[in-house]
Amino acid sequence: MANLAQLLAMSYGLYVTLSIVCIALIVLCSFFVIIVVMMQKSNSDGISAITGQSETFYGKNKSQTLDSKLKKLTVICLVIIAVLCIVYFVIGLLKG
Protein backbone atom coordinates (compact mmCIF):
# COMPACT_ATOMS: atom_id res chain seq x y z
CA MET A 1 0.00 0.00 0.00
CA ALA A 2 2.88 2.37 0.70
CA ASN A 3 4.22 1.80 -2.82
CA LEU A 4 0.88 2.83 -4.33
CA ALA A 5 0.85 6.02 -2.27
CA GLN A 6 4.40 6.83 -3.36
CA LEU A 7 3.50 6.15 -6.99
CA LEU A 8 0.47 8.44 -6.79
CA ALA A 9 2.53 11.17 -5.11
CA MET A 10 5.19 10.90 -7.84
CA SER A 11 2.61 10.99 -10.62
CA TYR A 12 0.95 14.05 -9.07
CA GLY A 13 4.33 15.76 -8.83
CA LEU A 14 5.00 14.89 -12.46
CA TYR A 15 1.57 16.26 -13.43
CA VAL A 16 2.21 19.54 -11.64
CA THR A 17 5.68 19.85 -13.13
CA LEU A 18 4.51 19.17 -16.69
CA SER A 19 1.58 21.55 -16.26
CA ILE A 20 3.82 24.36 -15.07
CA VAL A 21 6.31 23.75 -17.89
CA CYS A 22 3.54 23.76 -20.52
CA ILE A 23 1.98 26.95 -19.19
CA ALA A 24 5.37 28.68 -18.98
CA LEU A 25 6.24 27.71 -22.56
CA ILE A 26 2.83 28.87 -23.80
CA VAL A 27 3.29 32.26 -22.12
CA LEU A 28 6.82 32.67 -23.49
CA CYS A 29 5.75 31.73 -27.01
CA SER A 30 2.80 34.11 -26.76
CA PHE A 31 5.03 37.04 -25.86
CA PHE A 32 7.40 36.07 -28.67
CA VAL A 33 4.52 36.01 -31.17
CA ILE A 34 3.40 39.47 -30.01
CA ILE A 35 6.91 40.85 -30.52
CA VAL A 36 7.32 39.21 -33.95
CA VAL A 37 3.94 40.48 -35.16
CA MET A 38 4.77 44.00 -34.02
CA MET A 39 8.05 43.85 -35.97
CA GLN A 40 6.27 43.03 -39.23
CA LYS A 41 5.63 45.71 -41.78
CA SER A 42 2.02 46.79 -42.16
CA ASN A 43 0.17 46.09 -45.40
CA SER A 44 -0.89 49.71 -45.96
CA ASP A 45 1.46 51.61 -48.25
CA GLY A 46 -0.30 54.99 -48.12
CA ILE A 47 1.83 56.31 -45.27
CA SER A 48 5.06 56.24 -47.30
CA ALA A 49 3.62 58.82 -49.72
CA ILE A 50 3.33 61.33 -46.89
CA THR A 51 6.95 61.02 -45.83
CA GLY A 52 8.23 61.18 -49.41
CA GLN A 53 10.44 58.11 -49.08
CA SER A 54 11.47 56.47 -52.30
CA GLU A 55 11.89 52.72 -52.36
CA THR A 56 14.73 51.15 -54.24
CA PHE A 57 14.60 47.65 -55.66
CA TYR A 58 17.05 46.38 -53.06
CA GLY A 59 15.22 47.97 -50.15
CA LYS A 60 11.88 46.68 -51.34
CA ASN A 61 13.09 43.09 -51.75
CA LYS A 62 15.02 43.19 -48.49
CA SER A 63 11.90 44.05 -46.55
CA GLN A 64 9.92 41.34 -48.33
CA THR A 65 12.42 38.67 -47.37
CA LEU A 66 12.49 39.92 -43.78
CA ASP A 67 8.69 40.05 -43.70
CA SER A 68 8.42 36.56 -45.15
CA LYS A 69 10.81 35.25 -42.49
CA LEU A 70 8.82 36.98 -39.75
CA LYS A 71 5.56 35.56 -41.10
CA LYS A 72 7.03 32.04 -41.17
CA LEU A 73 8.31 32.52 -37.62
CA THR A 74 4.84 33.66 -36.54
CA VAL A 75 3.21 30.57 -38.03
CA ILE A 76 5.79 28.26 -36.43
CA CYS A 77 5.30 29.85 -33.00
CA LEU A 78 1.52 29.62 -33.30
CA VAL A 79 1.77 25.93 -34.21
CA ILE A 80 4.01 25.38 -31.17
CA ILE A 81 1.44 27.15 -28.97
CA ALA A 82 -1.36 24.97 -30.39
CA VAL A 83 0.62 21.77 -29.76
CA LEU A 84 1.47 22.85 -26.22
CA CYS A 85 -2.21 23.60 -25.53
CA ILE A 86 -3.17 20.13 -26.76
CA VAL A 87 -0.44 18.55 -24.60
CA TYR A 88 -1.66 20.52 -21.59
CA PHE A 89 -5.21 19.32 -22.21
CA VAL A 90 -4.10 15.69 -22.54
CA ILE A 91 -2.08 15.95 -19.33
CA GLY A 92 -5.22 17.21 -17.59
CA LEU A 93 -7.22 14.27 -18.96
CA LEU A 94 -4.62 11.76 -17.82
CA LYS A 95 -4.62 13.21 -14.31
CA GLY A 96 -8.26 12.27 -14.29
N, CA, C and O atoms as a GROMACS GRO file, in nm:
protein
  384
    1MET      N    1   0.081  -0.119   0.000
    1MET     CA    2   0.000   0.000   0.000
    1MET      C    3   0.086   0.126   0.000
    1MET      O    4   0.049   0.227  -0.060
    2ALA      N    5   0.199   0.121   0.066
    2ALA     CA    6   0.288   0.237   0.069
    2ALA      C    7   0.345   0.265  -0.069
    2ALA      O    8   0.366   0.381  -0.105
    3ASN      N    9   0.368   0.161  -0.147
    3ASN     CA   10   0.422   0.180  -0.282
    3ASN      C   11   0.320   0.252  -0.371
    3ASN      O   12   0.357   0.336  -0.452
    4LEU      N   13   0.192   0.218  -0.354
    4LEU     CA   14   0.088   0.283  -0.433
    4LEU      C   15   0.079   0.431  -0.398
    4LEU      O   16   0.062   0.515  -0.486
    5ALA      N   17   0.090   0.462  -0.270
    5ALA     CA   18   0.084   0.602  -0.227
    5ALA      C   19   0.205   0.680  -0.282
    5ALA      O   20   0.191   0.794  -0.324
    6GLN      N   21   0.321   0.617  -0.281
    6GLN     CA   22   0.439   0.683  -0.336
    6GLN      C   23   0.426   0.704  -0.486
    6GLN      O   24   0.466   0.808  -0.539
    7LEU      N   25   0.369   0.605  -0.555
    7LEU     CA   26   0.350   0.615  -0.699
    7LEU      C   27   0.252   0.728  -0.732
    7LEU      O   28   0.275   0.805  -0.825
    8LEU      N   29   0.143   0.737  -0.657
    8LEU     CA   30   0.047   0.844  -0.679
    8LEU      C   31   0.107   0.981  -0.649
    8LEU      O   32   0.080   1.077  -0.721
    9ALA      N   33   0.188   0.989  -0.545
    9ALA     CA   34   0.253   1.116  -0.511
    9ALA      C   35   0.351   1.157  -0.621
    9ALA      O   36   0.360   1.275  -0.655
   10MET      N   37   0.424   1.060  -0.676
   10MET     CA   38   0.519   1.090  -0.784
   10MET      C   39   0.445   1.132  -0.910
   10MET      O   40   0.488   1.224  -0.980
   11SER      N   41   0.334   1.064  -0.941
   11SER     CA   42   0.261   1.099  -1.062
   11SER      C   43   0.196   1.237  -1.048
   11SER      O   44   0.188   1.312  -1.146
   12TYR      N   45   0.151   1.272  -0.929
   12TYR     CA   46   0.095   1.405  -0.907
   12TYR      C   47   0.204   1.512  -0.922
   12TYR      O   48   0.181   1.618  -0.981
   13GLY      N   49   0.321   1.482  -0.868
   13GLY     CA   50   0.433   1.576  -0.883
   13GLY      C   51   0.472   1.593  -1.029
   13GLY      O   52   0.505   1.703  -1.072
   14LEU      N   53   0.469   1.482  -1.104
   14LEU     CA   54   0.500   1.489  -1.246
   14LEU      C   55   0.394   1.569  -1.320
   14LEU      O   56   0.426   1.648  -1.409
   15TYR      N   57   0.267   1.550  -1.282
   15TYR     CA   58   0.157   1.626  -1.343
   15TYR      C   59   0.175   1.776  -1.319
   15TYR      O   60   0.161   1.856  -1.412
   16VAL      N   61   0.204   1.812  -1.198
   16VAL     CA   62   0.221   1.954  -1.164
   16VAL      C   63   0.340   2.012  -1.240
   16VAL      O   64   0.332   2.123  -1.293
   17THR      N   65   0.449   1.938  -1.244
   17THR     CA   66   0.568   1.986  -1.313
   17THR      C   67   0.542   2.005  -1.462
   17THR      O   68   0.578   2.108  -1.518
   18LEU      N   69   0.480   1.906  -1.527
   18LEU     CA   70   0.451   1.917  -1.669
   18LEU      C   71   0.351   2.029  -1.698
   18LEU      O   72   0.362   2.098  -1.800
   19SER      N   73   0.255   2.046  -1.609
   19SER     CA   74   0.158   2.155  -1.626
   19SER      C   75   0.225   2.291  -1.620
   19SER      O   76   0.198   2.378  -1.702
   20ILE      N   77   0.312   2.309  -1.523
   20ILE     CA   78   0.382   2.436  -1.507
   20ILE      C   79   0.473   2.462  -1.626
   20ILE      O   80   0.480   2.575  -1.676
   21VAL      N   81   0.542   2.358  -1.673
   21VAL     CA   82   0.631   2.375  -1.789
   21VAL      C   83   0.551   2.412  -1.913
   21VAL      O   84   0.591   2.500  -1.989
   22CYS      N   85   0.437   2.345  -1.935
   22CYS     CA   86   0.354   2.376  -2.052
   22CYS      C   87   0.302   2.519  -2.047
   22CYS      O   88   0.307   2.591  -2.147
   23ILE      N   89   0.252   2.560  -1.932
   23ILE     CA   90   0.198   2.695  -1.919
   23ILE      C   91   0.309   2.799  -1.939
   23ILE      O   92   0.288   2.901  -2.005
   24ALA      N   93   0.426   2.774  -1.883
   24ALA     CA   94   0.537   2.868  -1.898
   24ALA      C   95   0.580   2.880  -2.045
   24ALA      O   96   0.605   2.990  -2.094
   25LEU      N   97   0.587   2.767  -2.115
   25LEU     CA   98   0.624   2.770  -2.256
   25LEU      C   99   0.518   2.840  -2.341
   25LEU      O  100   0.550   2.912  -2.435
   26ILE      N  101   0.391   2.819  -2.307
   26ILE     CA  102   0.283   2.887  -2.380
   26ILE      C  103   0.292   3.038  -2.361
   26ILE      O  104   0.276   3.113  -2.457
   27VAL      N  105   0.318   3.082  -2.240
   27VAL     CA  106   0.329   3.226  -2.212
   27VAL      C  107   0.449   3.286  -2.285
   27VAL      O  108   0.439   3.394  -2.343
   28LEU      N  109   0.564   3.217  -2.281
   28LEU     CA  110   0.682   3.267  -2.349
   28LEU      C  111   0.661   3.276  -2.500
   28LEU      O  112   0.698   3.375  -2.562
   29CYS      N  113   0.602   3.172  -2.558
   29CYS     CA  114   0.575   3.173  -2.701
   29CYS      C  115   0.475   3.283  -2.737
   29CYS      O  116   0.486   3.345  -2.842
   30SER      N  117   0.379   3.306  -2.650
   30SER     CA  118   0.280   3.411  -2.676
   30SER      C  119   0.345   3.548  -2.680
   30SER      O  120   0.316   3.627  -2.769
   31PHE      N  121   0.433   3.577  -2.584
   31PHE     CA  122   0.503   3.704  -2.586
   31PHE      C  123   0.592   3.716  -2.709
   31PHE      O  124   0.602   3.824  -2.768
   32PHE      N  125   0.655   3.606  -2.748
   32PHE     CA  126   0.740   3.607  -2.867
   32PHE      C  127   0.658   3.635  -2.992
   32PHE      O  128   0.703   3.709  -3.080
   33VAL      N  129   0.538   3.577  -3.001
   33VAL     CA  130   0.452   3.602  -3.116
   33VAL      C  131   0.411   3.748  -3.120
   33VAL      O  132   0.408   3.809  -3.227
   34ILE      N  133   0.378   3.806  -3.006
   34ILE     CA  134   0.340   3.947  -3.001
   34ILE      C  135   0.454   4.034  -3.052
   34ILE      O  136   0.431   4.127  -3.130
   35ILE      N  137   0.575   4.006  -3.010
   35ILE     CA  138   0.691   4.085  -3.052
   35ILE      C  139   0.715   4.069  -3.202
   35ILE      O  140   0.741   4.167  -3.271
   36VAL      N  141   0.707   3.945  -3.253
   36VAL     CA  142   0.732   3.921  -3.395
   36VAL      C  143   0.626   3.988  -3.481
   36VAL      O  144   0.658   4.043  -3.586
   37VAL      N  145   0.501   3.983  -3.438
   37VAL     CA  146   0.394   4.048  -3.516
   37VAL      C  147   0.412   4.199  -3.516
   37VAL      O  148   0.387   4.263  -3.618
   38MET      N  149   0.456   4.255  -3.406
   38MET     CA  150   0.477   4.400  -3.402
   38MET      C  151   0.595   4.443  -3.489
   38MET      O  152   0.600   4.557  -3.534
   39MET      N  153   0.689   4.353  -3.513
   39MET     CA  154   0.805   4.385  -3.597
   39MET      C  155   0.772   4.380  -3.745
   39MET      O  156   0.846   4.434  -3.827
   40GLN      N  157   0.662   4.316  -3.782
   40GLN     CA  158   0.627   4.303  -3.923
   40GLN      C  159   0.580   4.435  -3.980
   40GLN      O  160   0.525   4.520  -3.910
   41LYS      N  161   0.604   4.450  -4.108
   41LYS     CA  162   0.563   4.571  -4.178
   41LYS      C  163   0.413   4.564  -4.204
   41LYS      O  164   0.359   4.457  -4.234
   42SER      N  165   0.346   4.677  -4.192
   42SER     CA  166   0.202   4.679  -4.216
   42SER      C  167   0.175   4.667  -4.365
   42SER      O  168   0.262   4.694  -4.448
   43ASN      N  169   0.053   4.627  -4.400
   43ASN     CA  170   0.017   4.609  -4.540
   43ASN      C  171  -0.023   4.738  -4.609
   43ASN      O  172  -0.031   4.742  -4.732
   44SER      N  173  -0.047   4.845  -4.534
   44SER     CA  174  -0.089   4.971  -4.596
   44SER      C  175   0.034   5.048  -4.642
   44SER      O  176   0.127   5.070  -4.565
   45ASP      N  177   0.032   5.088  -4.768
   45ASP     CA  178   0.146   5.161  -4.825
   45ASP      C  179   0.118   5.310  -4.838
   45ASP      O  180   0.204   5.383  -4.889
   46GLY      N  181   0.005   5.359  -4.796
   46GLY     CA  182  -0.030   5.499  -4.812
   46GLY      C  183   0.055   5.592  -4.728
   46GLY      O  184   0.073   5.708  -4.766
   47ILE      N  185   0.106   5.548  -4.618
   47ILE     CA  186   0.183   5.631  -4.527
   47ILE      C  187   0.316   5.673  -4.591
   47ILE      O  188   0.363   5.784  -4.564
   48SER      N  189   0.375   5.590  -4.673
   48SER     CA  190   0.506   5.624  -4.730
   48SER      C  191   0.496   5.743  -4.825
   48SER      O  192   0.595   5.813  -4.846
   49ALA      N  193   0.379   5.768  -4.883
   49ALA     CA  194   0.362   5.882  -4.972
   49ALA      C  195   0.369   6.013  -4.895
   49ALA      O  196   0.410   6.115  -4.950
   50ILE      N  197   0.330   6.012  -4.770
   50ILE     CA  198   0.332   6.133  -4.689
   50ILE      C  199   0.476   6.172  -4.655
   50ILE      O  200   0.512   6.290  -4.659
   51THR      N  201   0.557   6.073  -4.623
   51THR     CA  202   0.695   6.102  -4.583
   51THR      C  203   0.784   6.129  -4.702
   51THR      O  204   0.893   6.185  -4.684
   52GLY      N  205   0.744   6.092  -4.822
   52GLY     CA  206   0.823   6.118  -4.940
   52GLY      C  207   0.939   6.023  -4.958
   52GLY      O  208   1.034   6.055  -5.030
   53GLN      N  209   0.935   5.908  -4.895
   53GLN     CA  210   1.044   5.811  -4.908
   53GLN      C  211   1.033   5.740  -5.041
   53GLN      O  212   0.924   5.702  -5.084
   54SER      N  213   1.147   5.723  -5.106
   54SER     CA  214   1.147   5.647  -5.230
   54SER      C  215   1.204   5.509  -5.201
   54SER      O  216   1.302   5.495  -5.127
   55GLU      N  217   1.144   5.409  -5.259
   55GLU     CA  218   1.189   5.272  -5.236
   55GLU      C  219   1.274   5.227  -5.352
   55GLU      O  220   1.235   5.241  -5.468
   56THR      N  221   1.388   5.174  -5.321
   56THR     CA  222   1.473   5.115  -5.424
   56THR      C  223   1.438   4.968  -5.438
   56THR      O  224   1.369   4.911  -5.353
   57PHE      N  225   1.488   4.907  -5.543
   57PHE     CA  226   1.460   4.765  -5.566
   57PHE      C  227   1.519   4.681  -5.453
   57PHE      O  228   1.456   4.587  -5.404
   58TYR      N  229   1.641   4.715  -5.412
   58TYR     CA  230   1.706   4.638  -5.306
   58TYR      C  231   1.630   4.653  -5.174
   58TYR      O  232   1.605   4.554  -5.105
   59GLY      N  233   1.593   4.774  -5.140
   59GLY     CA  234   1.522   4.797  -5.014
   59GLY      C  235   1.388   4.730  -5.013
   59GLY      O  236   1.345   4.677  -4.910
   60LYS      N  237   1.319   4.731  -5.126
   60LYS     CA  238   1.188   4.668  -5.134
   60LYS      C  239   1.198   4.517  -5.118
   60LYS      O  240   1.119   4.457  -5.045
   61ASN      N  241   1.294   4.455  -5.185
   61ASN     CA  242   1.309   4.309  -5.175
   61ASN      C  243   1.364   4.267  -5.040
   61ASN      O  244   1.331   4.159  -4.990
   62LYS      N  245   1.448   4.351  -4.980
   62LYS     CA  246   1.502   4.319  -4.849
   62LYS      C  247   1.391   4.311  -4.745
   62LYS      O  248   1.388   4.221  -4.661
   63SER      N  249   1.299   4.406  -4.752
   63SER     CA  250   1.190   4.405  -4.655
   63SER      C  251   1.096   4.287  -4.678
   63SER      O  252   1.041   4.232  -4.584
   64GLN      N  253   1.079   4.249  -4.804
   64GLN     CA  254   0.992   4.134  -4.833
   64GLN      C  255   1.052   4.006  -4.778
   64GLN      O  256   0.980   3.922  -4.725
   65THR      N  257   1.183   3.990  -4.790
   65THR     CA  258   1.242   3.867  -4.737
   65THR      C  259   1.236   3.867  -4.584
   65THR      O  260   1.211   3.764  -4.523
   66LEU      N  261   1.259   3.984  -4.523
   66LEU     CA  262   1.249   3.992  -4.378
   66LEU      C  263   1.105   3.967  -4.334
   66LEU      O  264   1.082   3.895  -4.237
   67ASP      N  265   1.009   4.027  -4.404
   67ASP     CA  266   0.869   4.005  -4.370
   67ASP      C  267   0.828   3.860  -4.389
   67ASP      O  268   0.752   3.806  -4.309
   68SER      N  269   0.878   3.797  -4.494
   68SER     CA  270   0.842   3.656  -4.515
   68SER      C  271   0.901   3.568  -4.405
   68SER      O  272   0.837   3.472  -4.361
   69LYS      N  273   1.022   3.601  -4.360
   69LYS     CA  274   1.081   3.525  -4.249
   69LYS      C  275   1.002   3.546  -4.120
   69LYS      O  276   0.981   3.452  -4.044
   70LEU      N  277   0.960   3.670  -4.096
   70LEU     CA  278   0.882   3.698  -3.975
   70LEU      C  279   0.746   3.630  -3.980
   70LEU      O  280   0.697   3.582  -3.877
   71LYS      N  281   0.684   3.624  -4.098
   71LYS     CA  282   0.556   3.556  -4.110
   71LYS      C  283   0.570   3.406  -4.087
   71LYS      O  284   0.486   3.344  -4.022
   72LYS      N  285   0.678   3.347  -4.140
   72LYS     CA  286   0.703   3.204  -4.117
   72LYS      C  287   0.728   3.178  -3.969
   72LYS      O  288   0.679   3.079  -3.914
   73LEU      N  289   0.804   3.266  -3.905
   73LEU     CA  290   0.831   3.252  -3.762
   73LEU      C  291   0.703   3.264  -3.680
   73LEU      O  292   0.687   3.194  -3.580
   74THR      N  293   0.613   3.352  -3.722
   74THR     CA  294   0.484   3.366  -3.654
   74THR      C  295   0.403   3.238  -3.664
   74THR      O  296   0.347   3.192  -3.565
   75VAL      N  297   0.398   3.180  -3.784
   75VAL     CA  298   0.321   3.057  -3.802
   75VAL      C  299   0.382   2.943  -3.721
   75VAL      O  300   0.308   2.865  -3.659
   76ILE      N  301   0.513   2.932  -3.720
   76ILE     CA  302   0.579   2.826  -3.643
   76ILE      C  303   0.549   2.840  -3.495
   76ILE      O  304   0.518   2.742  -3.428
   77CYS      N  305   0.558   2.963  -3.443
   77CYS     CA  306   0.530   2.985  -3.300
   77CYS      C  307   0.384   2.956  -3.266
   77CYS      O  308   0.355   2.901  -3.160
   78LEU      N  309   0.293   2.991  -3.356
   78LEU     CA  310   0.152   2.962  -3.330
   78LEU      C  311   0.123   2.812  -3.333
   78LEU      O  312   0.039   2.764  -3.258
   79VAL      N  313   0.192   2.739  -3.420
   79VAL     CA  314   0.178   2.593  -3.421
   79VAL      C  315   0.232   2.533  -3.291
   79VAL      O  316   0.173   2.441  -3.235
   80ILE      N  317   0.344   2.586  -3.244
   80ILE     CA  318   0.401   2.538  -3.117
   80ILE      C  319   0.303   2.565  -3.003
   80ILE      O  320   0.285   2.480  -2.916
   81ILE      N  321   0.241   2.682  -3.002
   81ILE     CA  322   0.144   2.715  -2.897
   81ILE      C  323   0.025   2.618  -2.904
   81ILE      O  324  -0.022   2.571  -2.800
   82ALA      N  325  -0.023   2.589  -3.024
   82ALA     CA  326  -0.136   2.496  -3.039
   82ALA      C  327  -0.100   2.357  -2.989
   82ALA      O  328  -0.180   2.293  -2.920
   83VAL      N  329   0.019   2.310  -3.022
   83VAL     CA  330   0.062   2.177  -2.976
   83VAL      C  331   0.076   2.175  -2.824
   83VAL      O  332   0.035   2.078  -2.760
   84LEU      N  333   0.133   2.280  -2.767
   84LEU     CA  334   0.147   2.285  -2.622
   84LEU      C  335   0.010   2.289  -2.552
   84LEU      O  336  -0.006   2.230  -2.446
   85CYS      N  337  -0.086   2.358  -2.610
   85CYS     CA  338  -0.221   2.360  -2.553
   85CYS      C  339  -0.285   2.221  -2.557
   85CYS      O  340  -0.351   2.180  -2.462
   86ILE      N  341  -0.264   2.150  -2.666
   86ILE     CA  342  -0.317   2.013  -2.676
   86ILE      C  343  -0.248   1.922  -2.574
   86ILE      O  344  -0.314   1.840  -2.510
   87VAL      N  345  -0.117   1.936  -2.560
   87VAL     CA  346  -0.044   1.855  -2.460
   87VAL      C  347  -0.093   1.886  -2.320
   87VAL      O  348  -0.111   1.795  -2.239
   88TYR      N  349  -0.115   2.013  -2.291
   88TYR     CA  350  -0.166   2.052  -2.159
   88TYR      C  351  -0.304   1.992  -2.132
   88TYR      O  352  -0.333   1.947  -2.022
   89PHE      N  353  -0.388   1.992  -2.235
   89PHE     CA  354  -0.521   1.932  -2.221
   89PHE      C  355  -0.513   1.782  -2.197
   89PHE      O  356  -0.585   1.729  -2.113
   90VAL      N  357  -0.426   1.714  -2.270
   90VAL     CA  358  -0.410   1.568  -2.254
   90VAL      C  359  -0.356   1.535  -2.116
   90VAL      O  360  -0.398   1.438  -2.054
   91ILE      N  361  -0.261   1.617  -2.068
   91ILE     CA  362  -0.208   1.595  -1.933
   91ILE      C  363  -0.320   1.608  -1.830
   91ILE      O  364  -0.326   1.530  -1.734
   92GLY      N  365  -0.408   1.705  -1.849
   92GLY     CA  366  -0.522   1.721  -1.759
   92GLY      C  367  -0.618   1.603  -1.764
   92GLY      O  368  -0.675   1.564  -1.662
   93LEU      N  369  -0.636   1.546  -1.884
   93LEU     CA  370  -0.722   1.427  -1.896
   93LEU      C  371  -0.660   1.305  -1.829
   93LEU      O  372  -0.730   1.225  -1.767
   94LEU      N  373  -0.530   1.291  -1.842
   94LEU     CA  374  -0.462   1.176  -1.782
   94LEU      C  375  -0.459   1.182  -1.631
   94LEU      O  376  -0.456   1.079  -1.564
   95LYS      N  377  -0.460   1.305  -1.577
   95LYS     CA  378  -0.462   1.321  -1.431
   95LYS      C  379  -0.592   1.262  -1.377
   95LYS      O  380  -0.594   1.197  -1.272
   96GLY      N  381  -0.699   1.286  -1.452
   96GLY     CA  382  -0.826   1.227  -1.429
   96GLY      C  383  -0.898   1.246  -1.308
   96GLY      O  384  -1.008   1.192  -1.293
   0.00000   0.00000   0.00000
